[in-house]
Amino acid sequence: MTQQITGKVINLENLSFPQLDELDRKKTVFVFPISPIEEHGPHLPLGVDAFTAKYFADQLAEDICRKWPEHPVVKHPLIPLGCCVLDNTGTITIRQSVIRDLLVDALSSLAKYGFTNFIIVNGHGGGGHVVALEEAARKVSRKFKCKAVSITGKLAYRFLSGEFMDEIDSALPKPLSAEHRKDFVNDLHAGQWETSMMLKLKPELVDPVYKTLNGSTATLKERLTRRNYAFEKGRQGYIGFPDRASEAFAEASISVLRKETLAIVEKMLAGADVLDEVTSPAWKLPIFRTHFWAKAILGITTVLTLLLYFLLR
């Protein structure tokens, strides 16, 4: 049975347990797409992040099978859930700890039977969401001595910070202007890139009004301190430049992201430690960790209680 399905993408839900049981524990790669249902401005569907995660998971699974056919790839169904989302009609909000624990349980359900390679694919940029996926991957990796990575956190940061703009430019019919390249770092939500992705993946769900939506930006302070910053000061639920979107921009971006992702996967399958290459900047900020505020308040309360105790003795 192993030879019959090696070199093919396998949907987990289609397998019987004996078929899954016959797969090579050390070579089989599980791909887990997960992203929330969330508002994306007046022009895009609620499923932008979920559609994007599923697309990249599908592409990654096919790329692995094509490049390393000795590694069976099993794809988990899309998990349409996430946290740290912009709150408006249609957004499904899940607690950060639930996202982390859900993934820990899901990965553990396979890791406990000896499977060793797990890749989490995400299409949502909320800091707490990204960190929850990384927390789950690290916890499962430690517990079961396996390789579980959330592959898109740092890669998305590098992409949105403009690191790959030269490569993207070279793949476009017409290079971006200096102004557009500079503005891309502010393209955070339902802007040029996500609108471009939907023009490629789900064009029938994109409202043509996107062509009239001019740039909308938000300061770093607003993004960090105001949960619904995309709806304040007259904003319409998007941050970025939807009117600059094109299918060509999506295709150029996808090409670069697939290449960078496969470079990481290649090292992972070769047994190298890729933790530094997948750890997002958000991971380094304790404020994004699960239960940060509860732990901080508990710590402060404990210190104050002890201080009061010694002062009143």
N, C-alpha and C positions, 0 to 999 in steps of 0.2 A: 504493500500500500504506500510506503514512503516514496518509492521511486515513481509511482504513478502521479503523485501530486507535487513532487519537487519541481521547481521552476515555474510554478503557477501561484497566483494570488488566491488564497483560500478564505472564504468568509466563515468566520468561527461558527456562526449559527447554522451553517449548512452541514457541519461535520457530525458524525456520530462519535460517541466517546471512544470506541475502539480505534477509529481513524485518527483522532487526535492523539491517542495514547501511543500510536506507532511512529509519530514524528520524532525526529532526532532532537533531544533536549538541548543540546549544545548549539545546534545550527538554526533551529526554527526561530524566526523573528516575529514578534507580535506587534502590530501597529494599532494604537488606540487614539482615534480622533475625538476631541472633546472641546466644545465651545458653546457659549450661551445663546439664547434667543434674546435679542436686545434691539431697542429702537436704533435706527440708523438714518435719522433725518427724514424729511418729507418725501424723499425720492427713492429710497432703498427699502427692501424687505427686511423684516425682523430677523431673518435667518442668515444675514450676511456672514457672520463669524462661523456659524455652523456649516454653511455651504463651503466656505473657504477651507475650514479644517478638513472636511471630508474630501475635497478636491486634492489637497496636498497629501493627505493620507493615501488616497488612491494612487496618485502619481508616485509617491515614495515606494509603495508596495510594488508597483510595476517596475520601477527603476531597480530596486533590489533584486527582483526576480530575473531581470534581464542581465544585470551586471554580475550577479553572484547566484547563478541558478542552483548551486548546491545548498542554498539557504531557503527552505520553505518559508513563505510569508503568510501569516494568518492575521486577517484584519478583523478587529472588533467592530461591531456596529457603532455608528456615531452616537456619542453621548451628548445630547443637546442641552447641556447645563453649564452654568458658570457663575462666577461671583464678581464683585467690584464692577458693576454695570451702571450705565446711566439710566436713571429711573424715569420712565414715562409709560404711557399706555402700550401694553404688549410686551414690555420687558419682563422676563422671568428671573427673579432674584433668588439666588441660593446662597446660604451662608458659606463663608470661606472654609470653615472646618468641615462642612458636609462635603464639599468638593474634594478636599484633601482626603478625608476618610473613605469616600466613595472609591476613589482611585486606588487607595491603599488596599481596600478589600478586593477590588476587581483584579488588580495585578497579583495580589497574594493568592487568589484562587487558582492561578495558573503556576505561579512560582513555587508553591508548596508541592507541586507534582514534578518539580525538577527543571522546568523551563527556565531559560536564563537570559533571553534577550527581549527587551521591551522598549518600544519607542512611543512616546506620547506626542501627538501632533495637535497643535492649538492654533486657532485663528483669532484669538481675543487678546487685547493688550492691557487689560486692567492689571495693575501691579499686584494686588492681592491674589488675583486668579493665577497669574503666572507663577507666583511664589507657591501657591497651594499645590500646583502640579509638580514643582520642583521638590517640595517637601515630601510629597507622596513617593516620588521616584527615589529619593535618597533613603527614605525609611524602608522601602521594600528591598532596595539594593543591599542595605546593611543586614536586614533580617534574614534574607535568603541567599546572601552571597552571590547575587546575580547582577546583571547590567540593565538597569532601568534608567532611561533618560527622558527628560522633557526637552525636546530638541529645538523648539522654536523660540524660546525666551530671549536668549542673547542674540540669535540670528535676526529676529524681528527688530531688536534695538539697533543692531548694526545697519540694517536696511533702512529703517526710518530716520536714522541719523545722517543718512546720505552717503554712507561708505561705498555703496555700489553704483553711484550715479554715473560714473564714467562708463562702466560696463553696460548699464541700461541705455545710456545715450548712444553707444555704438550700435545697439540693436534696434534703435528707433529709425523710422523713415526720415524723421527730421529731429535733430538734436534739440534738447530743451534749452530755453533761454537761461541766461545767468540768473535772472529774477526767479524763474520757476524752480531752478535747482536750489536756490537759497530758501525759497518758501516751503520746499518739501519737508523740512524738519518740523514744520507746524501742521503737517497733514496727518492729524491724529485720529480722526473718527469720521467715517462716511465722507471722506474727502476724495482727492484725486485717485488714490490707490484703490480704496475699497469700491468706489464707483466704477473704476476701470475693471476691477475683478468681476463685478456683477454684469458689466457689459459683455464680458467674455462668457461667464458661467450661466447667468440667468437674465439675458437681455430683456426678456418679456416681462420681468418684474421690476425693471428700472423705469421710473416715471421720467418722461422727457423734460420735466421741470428742472432736472439737474443742470441743464445747459444755461439756466438763468441764475443759478445759485453762486453768487460771488464768494470770495474768500472770507472765512470766519476764523479768527484766531483767539487763543486764550493764553494768559500768562502762566508761568510755572506755578506761581503762588495760587492762582485760581484753580488749577488742575489738582493741586495737592490738598487744598483746604475746602473747596466747594464741590460737594458730591455731584451736583447737577449743573456744573459750570456750562455745559453745552446748551442750556436753556436759559441762561441768564443774559441780561443786557441785550435782549432782542434776538438772541441766537435761536436757530431753528433745529437744534439737535445734531448739528454736525460741526466739526472743527477741521478746517482744511479748505480745499479748492475743488469741489465737485465739477465745476464747469470746465476744468482742464482734463477731465477723464477721457480715456480712449482705450479701445480693446488692444491697440498696439502697445500701450504702456503696460497693460496687464501681462501681455505675452513676453515682453522684454524682462519684466520683473520676475516672472515665473521661471524663466530660463536661468537667471542668476541664482535665485533662491534654491532651485533644484540642484544646481551644481554645488553650491556651498553645503547643502544638506548632505549630499552624497559623500562629500569629502569627510564629513564628521562620521557618517555611518561606516565608511570604509575603515577608519581608525578603530571604531568601536568593534566591528566584526573581527578585526585583527588582534583584538585583546588589549588595545591601548586605553589608557584612562582619558576620557574626553570631558571630564567634569568641568574643567576650566573653560572649555569651548562652548558649553551649553548653559553655564550659570549666568543668569540675567543680572544686570545691575541692581534690579529691585531686590534681589536676594540679599544684597549686602546692607540693605536698610531695614533694621529691625521692625520699623513701623509697619512693614508689609507682611510680617509673619503672622501665622494663625494665632488668634487669641492674644495679640500683642498688648492691646489696651487692658484687657482683663488681668494679664500677668503684671503689667506695669502698676495698675491700681492696687493689686494685691501686694506687690513689693513695697510700694509707698506706704500702704496701710500698715504693713508689718513693721517697717522701720519706725513709723510714728508711734505705733503701739509700744514697741520696745523702748523708744526714747521716753515716752510718757511714764512707762513703768519704772525706769531707773530714776527719773526726776522726782517721782512721788514716793520712792522707797523711804 
